[in-house]
Structure formats: C-alpha cells, structure tokens
Amino acid sequence: MVSEEDLGAVLDELHRLRNRVPQLTGALAAGVDGLVVAHDTPGVDPEGLAALTAAALGVAVRVADATGNGGFRELLVRGEHGYVSTYAAGRTAVLTLLAEGRVNVGRLHLEGRRSGARIGELLDAADAAAREAGRTGRPLGAVSTAPPVRTRTTRTPRTPRATSADARTATDS
C-alpha cells in the first residue's frame, strides 16, 4: 500500500512538473493496471484517462516487444489540438501528460522522463517498504520483470486465442 505521504509526494511532483512546463494542461500518475495514483487534470476525467493509458500501454508494450526494441519507455500521441505523452515510472506505474499543441516536444520529453523517473523511485520505494513491513496486496498493479510467456494453443472456432496480459515498464536510460 502507498502511504498518504508518498501519494502527497507524487502529487507535489505533478504540480512542480506543470509549473516547469506551462503548456501542460494535465498530469496523471497511474498504475499499469489503469488505477489512478495521483492526478492534476482539470477538465479531464482521471479514471477514464488512467484506463485509456493502461490500454495504450498494453499495445505499446506489445509493439516494442514484437519489434525487438526492448521494454516500454514512452509513448507520444499527437492530436489536432495537442499531445498526450506517457512515460514509464518505475516497475508498476506510468506518467501521462497532456500538453497544448504549441509545447516544445523536446522539453516535454526531458521533463516527462525526469518526472517519470522520480515518481517511479517514490512508488517503487513505497512498494518495497510495504512488502518489507509484511503488508500484502498489489499496491499499483505489480508487474513482472520477466519477459512475457508465449504459449502456443490449438485454435478451434470456439476456443479463444491465449494472450499475455503482462505489461512491463522500464525507466533505465
């Protein structure tokens, strides 16, 4: 479980990030399972954004794996009116940023990567402390660091294909 103090530190990081990059319109830290950790997203439903982030993360992880490009680091979506960028934040979380179309994308990446690493450190440390204290449960949708298991199944018209639901993030540079 993540303490209120740790959640406060994550929220403080989101506020500082929005101050450093004025073109940000929102910032959200979420578990890879799509649950909100902390958010500063005025005008945007944080639960919906966290769920969509988890869905996009699943696809991004699969694309990175299928192309042999290693673990997930970041995802950038450019819309007509702005950007949505998602960065790995430790082993169990991601940072999603919403930005105006006039944002400096290089600055967005620089600050997003730094904040993602900081949030990852905070949440991974909180997760480790909780495990050490003997608290059980999945604090943020814990992920495996092992590669996904690929199984071969015989398909019949009534048998669905087996899939891997293992989402992995990495914040190493």
Secondary structure, 3 states (H helix, E strand, C coil): CCCHHHHHHHHHHHHHHHHHCCCEEEEEEEECCCCEEEEECCCCCHHHHHHHHHHHHHHHHHHHHHCCCCCECEEEEECCCEEEEEEEECCCEEEEEEEECCCCHHHHHHHHHHHHHHHHHHHHHHHHHHHHCCCCCCCCCCCCCCCCCCCCCCCCCCCCCCCCCCCCECCCC
